Amino acid sequence: MNIEDRISELINYINKASYEYYVLDNPTITDQEYDDYYNELLLLEEKYPNLKREDSPTNRVGGEVLDKFEKVTHAHPMLSFDDIFNNEEIMLFDERIRKVVSNPKYTLEPKMDGLSGSLIYKNGILVRGATRGDGITGEDITINIKTIKSVPLKLTEDIDIEVRGEIYMSKLSFEKANIEKRKNNENEFANPRNAAAGSVRQLDSKITAKRNLDFMAYFIPNPEDYGIKTQSESLEYLRKLGFVTNHKLNKKANNTNEIIKYIDDLSKKRKDLPYNIDGVVIKVDNLEDEKKLGFTSRVPRWGIAYKFPAEEVLTTLQEIKFTVGRTGKITPNAIFSPVHVDGSLVSKATLHNFDYCKDKDVRIGDIISIRKAGDVIPEVVEVKLERRKDSSTPFKMIDKCPICNSQLIKKDANHFCPNENCPARYIESLIHFVSRDAMYIEGFGDRIIEDFYNMNYLRSIEDFYTLNKYKDELKTLEGFGEKSIENLLTSIDNSKNNSLERLIFGLGIRYVGKKTAKILAMYYKTMDNLIKADFDELKTIPDIGDVIGKSIVDYFSNEKNINLINRLKELGLNMRYTLMDVDTTNDKINGKTFVITGTLSKPRDEFKEKLESLGANVTTSVTKKTDYVLAGEKAGSKLDKAKELNIKIINEDEYLKMIE
């Protein structure tokens, strides 16, 4: 065998081994055999450089250094998809598709968290690799693309084709890259996506080669030229040509229920994947249907990108707005450019008090990071100081109430409006009374209560229970039809039957939170007993103490508050703890400790009350003492903790069987 034939044979051996390893995930030779073939090829090419081929796997080591990246124009624009963030938007997307296409089928593909790349092959040989750029013009990164081992330098067919996919860095490669950074006392990469983007744009291809990037193929711009009729056929053809695809995770769906289930299932697996994904790409499968749907000026109509809820997102602080609470407490609030956090669009978050603002050093115009505390309440995590403008001015606390202009007083870290007749305090106390954790009267948004206050329909808590006398007037208001008014009044009437702890919390006694209200209701059983409680007795109750005890005594020493409670009695509100009769006959639940997390079919409090009525202890934190975690959709860190501690996890169906 002559030298040229041997070189060809070695290249075929190595390319076949790479295909089996990366694409089929079924290697047929050992690493040692691969290394032997590779080293032999390397020696022959060094000895006979004129015989080195363009598709030789030795090209992957890099070595060429560029002065700059040349610009290239894409033959077909590299358009991106619109983003969506929740199930409702999935259904709206499906509705739009069905207006044009009857009975559509969809492909579902994990959305790799990297950067898009375009590969051009001529006669089966890789001749160009390019970044997406602005979608029309990208940069030629061919030298660096060739260092990526999962990019075939030669296809299994001698064809001309453009293939698109994601250039990404695996979690393992990311970890190794940062170890190297630490050794060299260099700044570490922030995340695998940034690491991949920085690595693929190195002018020295040897650096790119060391970073061990990967490529996942997902698209052919002109599939009809190869007799392909569906996106799923495109993915199969790409794999046949020698590309790595996400074939184990790619699925097809017939309807939105299947799409949502796939997303939920994938979101649970994503932490265990060897690479980062940030969502799911949903595409109409049939290419003829894609043609019917076409494009807008910037995005395809036949596809959409569902983004997983972000754990932390960046936005711009536009304003700090001050609000007055029911106790007169002044709270600064961050008003920022709307962002999607954990599946919902948010535009404000509490900044708590002056000390919090000072510690965070928040300033209008700052770039801030936002997340949901406990998966529920938006909070400001930090200010990105490195992006602060020189013209920014430090935060300054106001000295007068923004509503009644009274001079504020400072107590510890907080500022208060001392005016007990401040309209904002009244409105906030009404909003608190109807809230989910208090009397839970559905149908009252903050704006409605504010409007009703200004119209003199609601001036005190007791006014909720005489609102029916304004029924005719309510019908004249915009947005209030016969049905909505009936629902509102029914919800008010139903709240009269709430257990005592909800009323105690709803009254807004200072320092008495939801948990304390429950303790007081369980201990005293009736409102009359609580009214008679003295300070010495109160402070001996677990979790009450001196401060809360004094606040309770002060509240019931006020004749105005006693008159309110007597009026609520006259209006028919329950004044007893109705959960006092605990059924301890269910051994599966009695004495067990539960944690509830995620989105369920009903509010969590309803599950909590039912479990407690069966003798369970319901807590908010998962510990070794937890017996069960009841998990709904989008369960977060508590579910992860339960898995880590090997705690029994149940869904809603399993819960229903237990309570039966």
Secondary structure, DSSP 8 states (H G I E B T S, - for coil): --HHHHHHHHHHHHHHHHIIIIISS---S-HHHHHHHHHHHHHHHHH-GGG--TT-GGGGG---B-SS--EEE-SS------EE-SHHHHHHHHHHHHTTSSS--EEEEEEESSEEEEEEEETTEEEEEEE-TTSSEEEB-HHHHTT-TTS-SB-SS---EEEEEEEE--HHHHHHHHHHHHHTT----SSHHHHHHHHHT-SBHHHHHHT--EEEEEE-S-GGGGT--BHHHHHHHHHHHT----TTT-EEESSHHHHHHHHHHHHHHGGGSSS-EEEEEEEESBHHHHHHH-B-SSSBSSEEEEE---SSEEEEEEEEEEEE-TTSEEEEEEEEEEEEETTEEEEEEE--SHHHHHHHT--TT-EEEEEEETTTEEEEEEE-GGG--TT-------SB-TTT--B-EEETTEEE---TT-HHHHHHHHHHHHSTTTT--TT--HHHHHHHHHTTS-SSGGGGGGGGGGHHHHHTSTT--HHHHHHHHHHHHHHTT--HHHHHHHTT-TT--HHHHHHHHHHH-BHHHHHH--HHHHTTSTTTHHHHHHHHHHHHH-HHHHHHHHHHHHTT---B-TT-S-----TTTTT-EEEEESB-SS-HHHHHHHHHHTT-EEESS--TT--EEEE-BT--HHHHHHHHTT-EEE-HHHHHHHH-
